Amino acid sequence: MFSSALYVIAPAKLQSALITLRALLRKLMREGRSFEGHVREIASTQYLTPSDLAAWREARLGMLLRHAVLHVPFYRDLGLV
């Protein structure tokens, strides 16, 4: 399960609580709103033609690059905007 030193030396009740917390975090990641959005996006692009898929990928790449220029200091300092 856990390989951290804290888990290994923790009493059984704390180990149980850590396992429960880990399971809860994984459930939230698996079933949260963000995950649902990704599933919808995958479903909407599943049957795109190759040219439409390429256009979608280029649009997503553009969004990623704009985000980087606006929010990541390294790219913002390059003065690309």
Biopython code that builds the backbone (N, CA, C, O; Angstrom):
import numpy as np
from Bio.PDB.StructureBuilder import StructureBuilder

atoms = [
    (1, "MET", "N", (0.833, -1.194, 0.000)),
    (1, "MET", "CA", (0.000, 0.000, 0.000)),
    (1, "MET", "C", (0.872, 1.250, 0.000)),
    (1, "MET", "O", (1.396, 1.667, -1.032)),
    (2, "PHE", "N", (1.011, 1.832, 1.186)),
    (2, "PHE", "CA", (1.860, 3.004, 1.346)),
    (2, "PHE", "C", (3.282, 2.536, 1.590)),
    (2, "PHE", "O", (3.497, 1.519, 2.249)),
    (3, "SER", "N", (4.231, 3.249, 1.080)),
    (3, "SER", "CA", (5.622, 2.915, 1.366)),
    (3, "SER", "C", (6.290, 4.003, 2.190)),
    (3, "SER", "O", (7.489, 3.924, 2.457)),
    (4, "SER", "N", (5.534, 5.017, 2.596)),
    (4, "SER", "CA", (6.133, 6.100, 3.375)),
    (4, "SER", "C", (6.472, 5.614, 4.774)),
    (4, "SER", "O", (5.843, 4.704, 5.315)),
    (5, "ALA", "N", (7.484, 6.251, 5.338)),
    (5, "ALA", "CA", (7.924, 5.882, 6.683)),
    (5, "ALA", "C", (6.820, 6.143, 7.701)),
    (5, "ALA", "O", (6.657, 5.384, 8.656)),
    (6, "LEU", "N", (6.056, 7.228, 7.493)),
    (6, "LEU", "CA", (4.969, 7.552, 8.415)),
    (6, "LEU", "C", (3.955, 6.412, 8.479)),
    (6, "LEU", "O", (3.535, 6.007, 9.563)),
    (7, "TYR", "N", (3.571, 5.905, 7.326)),
    (7, "TYR", "CA", (2.588, 4.824, 7.298)),
    (7, "TYR", "C", (3.128, 3.569, 7.982)),
    (7, "TYR", "O", (2.425, 2.919, 8.755)),
    (8, "VAL", "N", (4.363, 3.245, 7.692)),
    (8, "VAL", "CA", (4.959, 2.014, 8.212)),
    (8, "VAL", "C", (5.016, 2.020, 9.735)),
    (8, "VAL", "O", (4.777, 0.992, 10.368)),
    (9, "ILE", "N", (5.333, 3.176, 10.328)),
    (9, "ILE", "CA", (5.471, 3.219, 11.793)),
    (9, "ILE", "C", (4.180, 3.622, 12.493)),
    (9, "ILE", "O", (4.111, 3.603, 13.722)),
    (10, "ALA", "N", (3.153, 3.989, 11.723)),
    (10, "ALA", "CA", (1.902, 4.450, 12.328)),
    (10, "ALA", "C", (1.138, 3.292, 12.956)),
    (10, "ALA", "O", (1.234, 2.153, 12.499)),
    (11, "PRO", "N", (0.372, 3.594, 14.015)),
    (11, "PRO", "CA", (-0.487, 2.563, 14.600)),
    (11, "PRO", "C", (-1.576, 2.138, 13.600)),
    (11, "PRO", "O", (-1.873, 2.853, 12.643)),
    (12, "ALA", "N", (-2.142, 0.996, 13.839)),
    (12, "ALA", "CA", (-3.126, 0.421, 12.913)),
    (12, "ALA", "C", (-4.300, 1.361, 12.643)),
    (12, "ALA", "O", (-4.762, 1.450, 11.506)),
    (13, "LYS", "N", (-4.787, 2.060, 13.664)),
    (13, "LYS", "CA", (-5.931, 2.967, 13.461)),
    (13, "LYS", "C", (-5.555, 4.118, 12.536)),
    (13, "LYS", "O", (-6.358, 4.520, 11.694)),
    (14, "LEU", "N", (-4.341, 4.656, 12.680)),
    (14, "LEU", "CA", (-3.900, 5.733, 11.792)),
    (14, "LEU", "C", (-3.688, 5.194, 10.382)),
    (14, "LEU", "O", (-4.017, 5.869, 9.407)),
    (15, "GLN", "N", (-3.145, 3.993, 10.264)),
    (15, "GLN", "CA", (-2.992, 3.380, 8.942)),
    (15, "GLN", "C", (-4.350, 3.248, 8.259)),
    (15, "GLN", "O", (-4.484, 3.531, 7.069)),
    (16, "SER", "N", (-5.345, 2.820, 9.011)),
    (16, "SER", "CA", (-6.694, 2.680, 8.471)),
    (16, "SER", "C", (-7.232, 4.029, 7.994)),
    (16, "SER", "O", (-7.834, 4.123, 6.925)),
    (17, "ALA", "N", (-7.010, 5.066, 8.796)),
    (17, "ALA", "CA", (-7.465, 6.403, 8.424)),
    (17, "ALA", "C", (-6.750, 6.890, 7.164)),
    (17, "ALA", "O", (-7.371, 7.512, 6.302)),
    (18, "LEU", "N", (-5.453, 6.612, 7.052)),
    (18, "LEU", "CA", (-4.703, 7.015, 5.861)),
    (18, "LEU", "C", (-5.215, 6.308, 4.615)),
    (18, "LEU", "O", (-5.326, 6.916, 3.550)),
    (19, "ILE", "N", (-5.526, 5.024, 4.750)),
    (19, "ILE", "CA", (-6.069, 4.264, 3.620)),
    (19, "ILE", "C", (-7.424, 4.838, 3.204)),
    (19, "ILE", "O", (-7.706, 4.981, 2.014)),
    (20, "THR", "N", (-8.259, 5.164, 4.193)),
    (20, "THR", "CA", (-9.574, 5.736, 3.904)),
    (20, "THR", "C", (-9.429, 7.079, 3.201)),
    (20, "THR", "O", (-10.138, 7.346, 2.231)),
    (21, "LEU", "N", (-8.528, 7.923, 3.673)),
    (21, "LEU", "CA", (-8.293, 9.224, 3.060)),
    (21, "LEU", "C", (-7.800, 9.063, 1.631)),
    (21, "LEU", "O", (-8.244, 9.771, 0.727)),
    (22, "ARG", "N", (-6.879, 8.130, 1.434)),
    (22, "ARG", "CA", (-6.361, 7.880, 0.089)),
    (22, "ARG", "C", (-7.489, 7.432, -0.847)),
    (22, "ARG", "O", (-7.568, 7.893, -1.986)),
    (23, "ALA", "N", (-8.339, 6.556, -0.382)),
    (23, "ALA", "CA", (-9.456, 6.083, -1.200)),
    (23, "ALA", "C", (-10.412, 7.232, -1.531)),
    (23, "ALA", "O", (-10.908, 7.327, -2.654)),
    (24, "LEU", "N", (-10.665, 8.099, -0.555)),
    (24, "LEU", "CA", (-11.546, 9.246, -0.790)),
    (24, "LEU", "C", (-10.959, 10.178, -1.839)),
    (24, "LEU", "O", (-11.672, 10.631, -2.734)),
    (25, "LEU", "N", (-9.668, 10.467, -1.739)),
    (25, "LEU", "CA", (-9.022, 11.344, -2.721)),
    (25, "LEU", "C", (-9.075, 10.742, -4.118)),
    (25, "LEU", "O", (-9.336, 11.448, -5.093)),
    (26, "ARG", "N", (-8.833, 9.458, -4.215)),
    (26, "ARG", "CA", (-8.911, 8.800, -5.528)),
    (26, "ARG", "C", (-10.334, 8.827, -6.079)),
    (26, "ARG", "O", (-10.529, 9.016, -7.279)),
    (27, "LYS", "N", (-11.321, 8.642, -5.219)),
    (27, "LYS", "CA", (-12.720, 8.695, -5.649)),
    (27, "LYS", "C", (-13.064, 10.092, -6.161)),
    (27, "LYS", "O", (-13.734, 10.231, -7.185)),
    (28, "LEU", "N", (-12.609, 11.123, -5.455)),
    (28, "LEU", "CA", (-12.880, 12.489, -5.888)),
    (28, "LEU", "C", (-12.228, 12.781, -7.234)),
    (28, "LEU", "O", (-12.823, 13.442, -8.085)),
    (29, "MET", "N", (-11.014, 12.293, -7.425)),
    (29, "MET", "CA", (-10.344, 12.502, -8.712)),
    (29, "MET", "C", (-11.073, 11.749, -9.822)),
    (29, "MET", "O", (-11.184, 12.241, -10.945)),
    (30, "ARG", "N", (-11.561, 10.574, -9.508)),
    (30, "ARG", "CA", (-12.201, 9.721, -10.501)),
    (30, "ARG", "C", (-13.613, 10.186, -10.832)),
    (30, "ARG", "O", (-14.065, 10.033, -11.966)),
    (31, "GLU", "N", (-14.315, 10.755, -9.850)),
    (31, "GLU", "CA", (-15.723, 11.071, -10.052)),
    (31, "GLU", "C", (-16.040, 12.553, -9.913)),
    (31, "GLU", "O", (-17.214, 12.920, -9.860)),
    (32, "GLY", "N", (-15.041, 13.403, -9.854)),
    (32, "GLY", "CA", (-15.264, 14.830, -9.674)),
    (32, "GLY", "C", (-15.739, 15.509, -10.950)),
    (32, "GLY", "O", (-15.806, 14.890, -12.012)),
    (33, "ARG", "N", (-16.067, 16.793, -10.831)),
    (33, "ARG", "CA", (-16.563, 17.561, -11.978)),
    (33, "ARG", "C", (-15.536, 17.631, -13.094)),
    (33, "ARG", "O", (-15.894, 17.558, -14.270)),
    (34, "SER", "N", (-14.275, 17.771, -12.745)),
    (34, "SER", "CA", (-13.230, 17.851, -13.752)),
    (34, "SER", "C", (-13.192, 16.575, -14.595)),
    (34, "SER", "O", (-13.067, 16.630, -15.819)),
    (35, "PHE", "N", (-13.301, 15.442, -13.932)),
    (35, "PHE", "CA", (-13.283, 14.164, -14.633)),
    (35, "PHE", "C", (-14.459, 14.061, -15.603)),
    (35, "PHE", "O", (-14.297, 13.619, -16.740)),
    (36, "GLU", "N", (-15.629, 14.466, -15.148)),
    (36, "GLU", "CA", (-16.820, 14.407, -16.009)),
    (36, "GLU", "C", (-16.623, 15.238, -17.272)),
    (36, "GLU", "O", (-17.027, 14.830, -18.361)),
    (37, "GLY", "N", (-16.007, 16.396, -17.123)),
    (37, "GLY", "CA", (-15.724, 17.247, -18.279)),
    (37, "GLY", "C", (-14.790, 16.571, -19.262)),
    (37, "GLY", "O", (-14.984, 16.662, -20.474)),
    (38, "HIS", "N", (-13.780, 15.895, -18.744)),
    (38, "HIS", "CA", (-12.856, 15.178, -19.622)),
    (38, "HIS", "C", (-13.560, 14.043, -20.356)),
    (38, "HIS", "O", (-13.309, 13.817, -21.540)),
    (39, "VAL", "N", (-14.428, 13.339, -19.669)),
    (39, "VAL", "CA", (-15.171, 12.244, -20.310)),
    (39, "VAL", "C", (-16.055, 12.792, -21.429)),
    (39, "VAL", "O", (-16.114, 12.216, -22.515)),
    (40, "ARG", "N", (-16.738, 13.903, -21.165)),
    (40, "ARG", "CA", (-17.581, 14.511, -22.205)),
    (40, "ARG", "C", (-16.746, 14.941, -23.411)),
    (40, "ARG", "O", (-17.151, 14.758, -24.560)),
    (41, "GLU", "N", (-15.582, 15.512, -23.131)),
    (41, "GLU", "CA", (-14.717, 15.956, -24.223)),
    (41, "GLU", "C", (-14.230, 14.773, -25.058)),
    (41, "GLU", "O", (-14.210, 14.846, -26.286)),
    (42, "ILE", "N", (-13.845, 13.703, -24.405)),
    (42, "ILE", "CA", (-13.405, 12.510, -25.134)),
    (42, "ILE", "C", (-14.550, 11.951, -25.976)),
    (42, "ILE", "O", (-14.355, 11.580, -27.134)),
    (43, "ALA", "N", (-15.734, 11.894, -25.391)),
    (43, "ALA", "CA", (-16.890, 11.374, -26.125)),
    (43, "ALA", "C", (-17.206, 12.236, -27.343)),
    (43, "ALA", "O", (-17.592, 11.722, -28.393)),
    (44, "SER", "N", (-17.040, 13.542, -27.199)),
    (44, "SER", "CA", (-17.387, 14.433, -28.313)),
    (44, "SER", "C", (-16.362, 14.389, -29.442)),
    (44, "SER", "O", (-16.673, 14.774, -30.569)),
    (45, "THR", "N", (-15.153, 13.929, -29.157)),
    (45, "THR", "CA", (-14.117, 13.879, -30.191)),
    (45, "THR", "C", (-13.845, 12.460, -30.690)),
    (45, "THR", "O", (-13.000, 12.259, -31.562)),
    (46, "GLN", "N", (-14.545, 11.500, -30.150)),
    (46, "GLN", "CA", (-14.245, 10.107, -30.445)),
    (46, "GLN", "C", (-14.363, 9.761, -31.926)),
    (46, "GLN", "O", (-13.555, 8.990, -32.443)),
    (47, "TYR", "N", (-15.338, 10.306, -32.601)),
    (47, "TYR", "CA", (-15.586, 9.910, -33.986)),
    (47, "TYR", "C", (-15.262, 11.017, -34.985)),
    (47, "TYR", "O", (-15.805, 11.026, -36.090)),
    (48, "LEU", "N", (-14.394, 11.944, -34.616)),
    (48, "LEU", "CA", (-14.004, 13.000, -35.543)),
    (48, "LEU", "C", (-13.180, 12.420, -36.685)),
    (48, "LEU", "O", (-12.456, 11.437, -36.521)),
    (49, "THR", "N", (-13.309, 13.049, -37.835)),
    (49, "THR", "CA", (-12.461, 12.653, -38.964)),
    (49, "THR", "C", (-11.031, 13.074, -38.651)),
    (49, "THR", "O", (-10.812, 13.932, -37.795)),
    (50, "PRO", "N", (-10.065, 12.485, -39.330)),
    (50, "PRO", "CA", (-8.671, 12.876, -39.061)),
    (50, "PRO", "C", (-8.424, 14.378, -39.211)),
    (50, "PRO", "O", (-7.700, 14.965, -38.407)),
    (51, "SER", "N", (-9.012, 15.001, -40.221)),
    (51, "SER", "CA", (-8.785, 16.439, -40.404)),
    (51, "SER", "C", (-9.468, 17.247, -39.295)),
    (51, "SER", "O", (-8.911, 18.233, -38.812)),
    (52, "ASP", "N", (-10.665, 16.833, -38.896)),
    (52, "ASP", "CA", (-11.342, 17.525, -37.801)),
    (52, "ASP", "C", (-10.592, 17.331, -36.478)),
    (52, "ASP", "O", (-10.506, 18.250, -35.663)),
    (53, "LEU", "N", (-10.056, 16.138, -36.279)),
    (53, "LEU", "CA", (-9.285, 15.873, -35.066)),
    (53, "LEU", "C", (-8.014, 16.723, -35.040)),
    (53, "LEU", "O", (-7.638, 17.240, -33.989)),
    (54, "ALA", "N", (-7.358, 16.868, -36.181)),
    (54, "ALA", "CA", (-6.160, 17.720, -36.264)),
    (54, "ALA", "C", (-6.520, 19.164, -35.933)),
    (54, "ALA", "O", (-5.780, 19.839, -35.217)),
    (55, "ALA", "N", (-7.650, 19.644, -36.449)),
    (55, "ALA", "CA", (-8.087, 21.012, -36.156)),
    (55, "ALA", "C", (-8.395, 21.164, -34.668)),
    (55, "ALA", "O", (-8.062, 22.185, -34.066)),
    (56, "TRP", "N", (-9.029, 20.152, -34.074)),
    (56, "TRP", "CA", (-9.331, 20.197, -32.646)),
    (56, "TRP", "C", (-8.047, 20.236, -31.820)),
    (56, "TRP", "O", (-7.937, 20.999, -30.860)),
    (57, "ARG", "N", (-7.074, 19.401, -32.208)),
    (57, "ARG", "CA", (-5.789, 19.377, -31.492)),
    (57, "ARG", "C", (-5.078, 20.723, -31.592)),
    (57, "ARG", "O", (-4.505, 21.197, -30.610)),
    (58, "GLU", "N", (-5.110, 21.341, -32.773)),
    (58, "GLU", "CA", (-4.467, 22.644, -32.940)),
    (58, "GLU", "C", (-5.160, 23.700, -32.080)),
    (58, "GLU", "O", (-4.498, 24.551, -31.487)),
    (59, "ALA", "N", (-6.471, 23.647, -32.012)),
    (59, "ALA", "CA", (-7.205, 24.607, -31.175)),
    (59, "ALA", "C", (-6.848, 24.407, -29.711)),
    (59, "ALA", "O", (-6.625, 25.382, -28.992)),
    (60, "ARG", "N", (-6.790, 23.150, -29.256)),
    (60, "ARG", "CA", (-6.432, 22.872, -27.863)),
    (60, "ARG", "C", (-5.000, 23.305, -27.565)),
    (60, "ARG", "O", (-4.725, 23.834, -26.488)),
    (61, "LEU", "N", (-4.091, 23.088, -28.505)),
    (61, "LEU", "CA", (-2.711, 23.525, -28.324)),
    (61, "LEU", "C", (-2.653, 25.043, -28.214)),
    (61, "LEU", "O", (-1.918, 25.578, -27.385)),
    (62, "GLY", "N", (-3.421, 25.737, -29.043)),
    (62, "GLY", "CA", (-3.478, 27.198, -28.967)),
    (62, "GLY", "C", (-3.970, 27.661, -27.604)),
    (62, "GLY", "O", (-3.433, 28.613, -27.038)),
    (63, "MET", "N", (-4.997, 26.986, -27.072)),
    (63, "MET", "CA", (-5.506, 27.331, -25.744)),
    (63, "MET", "C", (-4.428, 27.124, -24.685)),
    (63, "MET", "O", (-4.265, 27.953, -23.789)),
    (64, "LEU", "N", (-3.699, 26.026, -24.786)),
    (64, "LEU", "CA", (-2.640, 25.724, -23.823)),
    (64, "LEU", "C", (-1.538, 26.774, -23.884)),
    (64, "LEU", "O", (-1.065, 27.245, -22.850)),
    (65, "LEU", "N", (-1.133, 27.139, -25.092)),
    (65, "LEU", "CA", (-0.072, 28.133, -25.238)),
    (65, "LEU", "C", (-0.513, 29.501, -24.735)),
    (65, "LEU", "O", (0.264, 30.197, -24.082)),
    (66, "ARG", "N", (-1.756, 29.899, -25.030)),
    (66, "ARG", "CA", (-2.268, 31.174, -24.514)),
    (66, "ARG", "C", (-2.280, 31.167, -22.991)),
    (66, "ARG", "O", (-1.908, 32.153, -22.356)),
    (67, "HIS", "N", (-2.709, 30.050, -22.411)),
    (67, "HIS", "CA", (-2.723, 29.937, -20.952)),
    (67, "HIS", "C", (-1.305, 30.092, -20.399)),
    (67, "HIS", "O", (-1.094, 30.800, -19.414)),
    (68, "ALA", "N", (-0.341, 29.433, -21.031)),
    (68, "ALA", "CA", (1.042, 29.518, -20.565)),
    (68, "ALA", "C", (1.553, 30.951, -20.633)),
    (68, "ALA", "O", (2.184, 31.428, -19.690)),
    (69, "VAL", "N", (1.288, 31.638, -21.732)),
    (69, "VAL", "CA", (1.761, 33.016, -21.888)),
    (69, "VAL", "C", (1.114, 33.935, -20.858)),
    (69, "VAL", "O", (1.753, 34.868, -20.372)),
    (70, "LEU", "N", (-0.131, 33.683, -20.528)),
    (70, "LEU", "CA", (-0.837, 34.554, -19.580)),
    (70, "LEU", "C", (-0.533, 34.226, -18.122)),
    (70, "LEU", "O", (-0.591, 35.119, -17.277)),
    (71, "HIS", "N", (-0.212, 32.978, -17.802)),
    (71, "HIS", "CA", (-0.140, 32.564, -16.404)),
    (71, "HIS", "C", (1.197, 32.021, -15.923)),
    (71, "HIS", "O", (1.407, 31.897, -14.716)),
    (72, "VAL", "N", (2.100, 31.697, -16.830)),
    (72, "VAL", "CA", (3.396, 31.147, -16.413)),
    (72, "VAL", "C", (4.444, 32.249, -16.552)),
    (72, "VAL", "O", (4.681, 32.747, -17.652)),
    (73, "PRO", "N", (5.072, 32.631, -15.439)),
    (73, "PRO", "CA", (6.007, 33.755, -15.478)),
    (73, "PRO", "C", (7.080, 33.639, -16.562)),
    (73, "PRO", "O", (7.386, 34.635, -17.219)),
    (74, "PHE", "N", (7.655, 32.465, -16.766)),
    (74, "PHE", "CA", (8.704, 32.305, -17.776)),
    (74, "PHE", "C", (8.202, 32.732, -19.152)),
    (74, "PHE", "O", (8.870, 33.506, -19.838)),
    (75, "TYR", "N", (7.051, 32.246, -19.560)),
    (75, "TYR", "CA", (6.525, 32.566, -20.882)),
    (75, "TYR", "C", (5.976, 33.992, -20.936)),
    (75, "TYR", "O", (6.069, 34.656, -21.968)),
    (76, "ARG", "N", (5.412, 34.457, -19.836)),
    (76, "ARG", "CA", (4.904, 35.822, -19.766)),
    (76, "ARG", "C", (6.074, 36.806, -19.954)),
    (76, "ARG", "O", (5.934, 37.818, -20.640)),
    (77, "ASP", "N", (7.214, 36.499, -19.343)),
    (77, "ASP", "CA", (8.386, 37.387, -19.430)),
    (77, "ASP", "C", (9.013, 37.401, -20.814)),
    (77, "ASP", "O", (9.800, 38.297, -21.121)),
    (78, "LEU", "N", (8.689, 36.444, -21.643)),
    (78, "LEU", "CA", (9.215, 36.452, -23.017)),
    (78, "LEU", "C", (8.577, 37.543, -23.854)),
    (78, "LEU", "O", (9.089, 37.896, -24.916)),
    (79, "GLY", "N", (7.441, 38.090, -23.370)),
    (79, "GLY", "CA", (6.770, 39.179, -24.074)),
    (79, "GLY", "C", (6.098, 38.740, -25.360)),
    (79, "GLY", "O", (6.110, 39.475, -26.347)),
    (80, "LEU", "N", (5.522, 37.570, -25.361)),
    (80, "LEU", "CA", (4.879, 37.038, -26.559)),
    (80, "LEU", "C", (3.477, 37.599, -26.774)),
    (80, "LEU", "O", (2.888, 37.410, -27.838)),
    (81, "VAL", "N", (2.949, 38.277, -25.784)),
    (81, "VAL", "CA", (1.565, 38.777, -25.901)),
    (81, "VAL", "C", (1.575, 40.146, -26.531)),
    (81, "VAL", "O", (0.516, 40.746, -26.721)),
]
sb = StructureBuilder()
sb.init_structure("model")
sb.init_model(0)
sb.init_chain("A")
sb.init_seg("    ")
for serial, (resi, resn, name, xyz) in enumerate(atoms, 1):
    if name == "N":
        sb.init_residue(resn, " ", resi, " ")
    sb.init_atom(name, np.array(xyz, "f"), 0.0, 1.0, " ", f" {name:<3s}", serial, name[0])
structure = sb.get_structure()
